[in-house]
Amino acid sequence: MSNRIFVALDTPDLARAKALATRVRHHVGGLKLGLEFFAAHGQAGVREMATLDLPIFLDLKLHDIPNTVAKAVQALGSLAPAILTVHAAGGRAMLEDAKAAAPSGTKVVAVTMLTSLDAQDLAATGVAGSAHDQVSRLADLARQAGVDGIVCSGDEVAAARQAWPGGFLVVPGVRPAGGAIGDQKRVVTPRAAIDRGASILIVGRPITQADDPDAAARAIAGTL
Ligand SMILES: O=C(O)c1cc(=O)[nH]c(=O)n1[C@@H]1O[C@H](COP(=O)(O)O)[C@@H](O)[C@H]1O
């Protein structure tokens, strides 16, 4: 994949998602559609965005019992997204069944610890230890379950790459130097994430909220 930026089109507005994607399409490697978009437009919306001819990252972060997740993945199968997310915390059987239910061309990646959380948030959910420990543990689980990779922050991606040389490692929560952080807590620059071993980067607001999204995407791609 020559351009490793997937732009997160986090909007419930289909026309806006299409307009944004059309503007930035030559400066990104793919489009990420998440819960906000899917809740508003469902599979028809995803098909509509697929007409732009860029790989689709369908970020639904599925997390339920194995049977329910497998049936959901099956129901999404005809969309054949390039990448599909599930939560690693759903456990080994859920991850195995999600992978088994996915089309062969779809990479299933497991979200480890959301980039909007820090060690204090983790402790509040009853998990002791550092973000690093939590990501390592869930990355091992994901690898053993046979999914294609994980989602983690740029703080943990170097260790994840060392532990999983062939893993497809997705890093969201990236910000150009000095960029507004918003609700993210574990952020690094796009360049640092790539240098530390990220396979692809997810970039939302630094592109979509920019006055000139096209220029913002080009500028970020230019730092890689
Ligand atoms: O799975 C994800 O894509 C994801 C995982 C995570 O830990 N943190 C995270 O921010 N994301 C997604 O990455 C995107 C980040 O958006 P920005 O913060 O606007 O760049 C959003 O679409 C999130 O849903």
The ligand as an SDF file (V2000), in Angstrom:
LIG
                    3D

 24 25  0  0  0  0  0  0  0  0999 V2000
  -10.3550    1.5720   15.8290 O   0  0  0  0  0  0  0  0  0  0  0  0
  -10.1030    2.7500   15.6240 C   0  0  0  0  0  0  0  0  0  0  0  0
  -10.0370    3.1760   14.4670 O   0  0  0  0  0  0  0  0  0  0  0  0
   -9.7730    3.5930   16.7750 C   0  0  0  0  0  0  0  0  0  0  0  0
   -9.2460    2.9580   17.8780 C   0  0  0  0  0  0  0  0  0  0  0  0
   -8.7180    3.7210   18.9320 C   0  0  0  0  0  0  0  0  0  0  0  0
   -8.1690    3.1860   19.9010 O   0  0  0  0  0  0  0  0  0  0  0  0
   -8.7930    5.0640   18.8610 N   0  0  0  0  0  0  0  0  0  0  0  0
   -9.3640    5.7210   17.7920 C   0  0  0  0  0  0  0  0  0  0  0  0
   -9.3670    6.9580   17.8000 O   0  0  0  0  0  0  0  0  0  0  0  0
   -9.9060    4.9830   16.7640 N   0  0  0  0  0  0  0  0  0  0  0  0
  -10.5930    5.6820   15.6390 C   0  0  0  0  0  0  0  0  0  0  0  0
   -9.6650    6.5220   14.9640 O   0  0  0  0  0  0  0  0  0  0  0  0
  -10.2920    7.7470   14.5860 C   0  0  0  0  0  0  0  0  0  0  0  0
   -9.5040    8.8850   15.2290 C   0  0  0  0  0  0  0  0  0  0  0  0
  -10.0420   10.1040   14.8180 O   0  0  0  0  0  0  0  0  0  0  0  0
   -9.2950   11.4820   15.0990 P   0  0  0  0  0  0  0  0  0  0  0  0
   -9.0100   11.5420   16.5680 O   0  0  0  0  0  0  0  0  0  0  0  0
  -10.3030   12.4960   14.6450 O   0  0  0  0  0  0  0  0  0  0  0  0
   -8.0300   11.4600   14.2560 O   0  0  0  0  0  0  0  0  0  0  0  0
  -11.7400    7.6710   15.0390 C   0  0  0  0  0  0  0  0  0  0  0  0
  -12.4990    7.2900   13.9090 O   0  0  0  0  0  0  0  0  0  0  0  0
  -11.7610    6.5670   16.0830 C   0  0  0  0  0  0  0  0  0  0  0  0
  -12.9550    5.8370   16.0500 O   0  0  0  0  0  0  0  0  0  0  0  0
  1  2  2  0
  2  3  1  0
  2  4  1  0
  4  5  2  0
  4 11  1  0
  5  6  1  0
  6  7  2  0
  6  8  1  0
  8  9  1  0
  9 10  2  0
  9 11  1  0
 11 12  1  0
 12 13  1  0
 12 23  1  0
 13 14  1  0
 14 15  1  0
 14 21  1  0
 15 16  1  0
 16 17  1  0
 17 18  2  0
 17 19  1  0
 17 20  1  0
 21 22  1  0
 21 23  1  0
 23 24  1  0
M  END
$$$$
